[in-house]
Amino acid sequence: MNFVKPLFCFFLIFSSFRVLAQSTLTIRDTSGPAISRNIYGHFSEDLGRCIYDGFWTGDHIRMDVVEALRKIRVPVLRWPGGCFADQYHWRDAIGPRQQRKVTVNTTWGMVSDDNSFGTHEFLQLCELLGCQPYIAGNVGTGTPEEMENWLEYLNFGGKSTLADLRRQNGHDLPWNVSFWGVGNESWGCGGSMSPDFYAGQYNRYSEFCKNYPGSPLKLIASGANGDDYDWTETVMKNIDKGRTWGLSMHYYTIAGSWQHKGAATAFGEDDYFKALSACLRMDEIVRKHSAIMDKYDPRKRVALVVDEWGIWTDAEPGTNPAFLYQQNSLRDALIAATTLNIFNNHADRIRMANLAQTVNVLQALVLTNKDKMLLTPTYYTFDLYKVFQDARSLAIQVQSPDYTYGSGKIPAVNVSAARDSSGTVHVALVNLDPLKAIKVRTGMGSIPFRTVQGQVLTSAKFNDYNSFEQPDRVKPVAFSGAKKEGSDLVVDLPPSSVVVLDLKN
Ligand code: AHR
């Protein structure tokens, strides 16, 4: 009778303590490359309800959306596309709004576009967000002259007919736009070009992208579709690298096929596992493109710019499929965190990335419904990760248990770490396993720390999401599962979770 009670207590402690797997991590005190803040960039296309209805109401910018995005310190915003960029003619969308051309968005649903949101409105949005604009110029249906004129309109501070037209339209000073894309997906919707042909076009168009006084351009060449390494090889070989700041690359995470991508929230572990496996491919794809770039640019002067990424699911039932409106679950927050860890760990080559697409389209941060707005789980990943902007990356080594599903397996844990300018060390850890908590024992090498605190983003189910009825279902809370043991950091990661820790000395 005497030993029944202790046995029962032991059982209680054991069953409530769900740590079932162990992982080891080493963080070394090496001063790695700075993680450019622009890795935390976003992409907003004139597509569906991203601009119209998302950012723009018809005559003003939505300040609730702006305020939410200011909180996560959006550093750079790419616009007007995407595929739309290569059908966009900037003159259609300047001047008095009632006199602007009404065009058809032939790429995204054949809907009329009143062009009430154009160059001035986009640049005002960037000013309100406090971010850099990144404009994708039209190579597919534009001309070098049109591109040259747009740049003069934007960036020339002296006297010219186009600079005066800008002044007449309400903007006296040049905007000094610097990030400039020369086309988008030129292998597909941007003109179905071969890499050879595109390289020639890039050299031709970029010749007319002038650096107006005080406005040096950072030109970004249109890059590969996922693992199309031949594109990177040919383009890197043939473009004028002297006038190239970056080469782009697009990779979307898809659980199913292009025809049936999978549901955004009504999915089970099968799609969960497939999506996470697809997301982890980003690491291999980045490594292989970087290795090709190293051949032609060993000093890493040209940045790899992942200017479209994120999970792409089937559109929400009952919405226009061409508008790419999808909900966003905890799974997508894990995908964002895992991808940002990959980018942080490749900060030597990746110097910009842009999640597709900010509001109401694909892996959005914000969803709107008339005058209501909600923040998605992905928004909260970016909120947690904002501490990595411009921090110096630290070298890490992870030994992770596998997350197995059926006959497949992927590493359950992924991590990145960096030190910011105040000396605080930030560690981001993701546990992809939906069933197992994982104890991560971290050797901190010669990195001293006295305190550790952080936040965790998780939920009861991996497909939990924030709805207009329940907008706060998935959001970060204070994390109590990290402690210092000797000189080690020990972290108990809950299943399907993102944890970001601050270590101070
Ligand atoms: O983000 C949606 C589309 O995906 C973009 O317009 C295009 O660049 C890509 O194929």
Residues whose N, C-alpha, C, O or C-beta is under 5 A from the ligand:
A	BS01	AHR	G82 C83 F84 E185 A356
